[in-house]
């Protein structure tokens, strides 16, 4: 778990069971793949925030400077995020959420969320 932490550059989490970014600042991009449980909340990611193949992902109250992607997961909750790029979701079992502000395009499973 990274709480109230600043990460200068890009961060990659691959196959950890649990990944939590709470109140974190990432000056690059963040990639999270293959986790059982992901929580990204109250955080700022200057680049892309990319999640793939995670069982359960909660993405809420964040600022994303580029594209937010949630692909190939069992369940995703995407609430109240500001996304300066696109919001993409494909191949997930279920995606739900509301209150997202997307400057680009909300596509596929995320189309109703942006």
N, C-alpha and C positions, 0 to 999 in steps of 0.2 A: 504494500500500500504506500502510495506517495501522497502525503497530505501537506498542503501549504508549502509546496516545493517548487523551485524554479529549475527547469532543465534547459540549458543553453544548447540548442541544436536539435537533432532528431532523436527520438527514442523508439525502440522496437521491443515489444514483448512477444515472444513466441512460445507457445505451449505451456505457459504458466497456468496453474489451476484457477487462481483468482488474481485479477488485476483491478486495482482501485486507484483512480486519479481524482483526488478531492481537493479543490482549491489550488490546483497546480497550474503553473504557467510553463508552456513548452514553446520555445522561440522558433522551433522548426516544425516538423511533422511528427505525428504519433501513429504507430501501427501496432495493432493488437490482434493476434491470431491464435486460434486453437485453445482458448480459455473456457473453463466451465462457467465462470461468473465474471462479468465486467461491469464496473460502475465508473462512469466518468461524469462528474458533477461539479458545478461551480468552478470550472476550469477554463483556461484560455489556451488555445492551440493556434499559433500564428500561421501554420501551413495546413496540410491535409490531416484529417482525423480518419483513419481507415481501420475498420474492424472486419475480420473475415473468419468464418468457421467457428465462432464462439457459440456456446450453448445458450447463454442468457446475457443480454447486454442492455444496460440502462444508461442512456445518454441524456442528461437533463441540466438545464441552466448553464450552458456553456457558450463560449464565443469561439467560432472556428473561422480562421482567416482565409481558408480555401474551401475544399470539398469535404463533406462528411459522407462517408460510405459505410453501410452496414450490410454485409453480404454473407449468405450461406449459414446463417445462424438458426437456432431453433426458435428463439423469441427475442424480439427487440422492442424496447420502449424508448421513444425519442420525443422528449418534451421540452418546450420552452428554450430552444437553442437559437442563437443568431449565427447564420451560416453565410459568409460572404461569397461563397461559390455555389456549387450544386449540392443537392441532397439526393444520394443514390442508395437504393435498397433493392437487391435482387436475391432470389433463391432462399429466402428466409421462411421458416414455418409460419410465423406470425409477426407482424409489425404493427405497433399502435403508438399513439401519442397525439399531441396537439400543441398549439401555441408557438410553432417554429416560424422564424423569420428567415426566408431564403432569398438571397439576392439573385442567384442563378435559377436553375431549373430543379424542381422536385420531381424525380423520375421513378417509374416502375412502382414497386410496393410503397414508396414514400410519397408518391404523387398527392395523396389526400392529406399529407402531414405538413406540406409547405405552403 
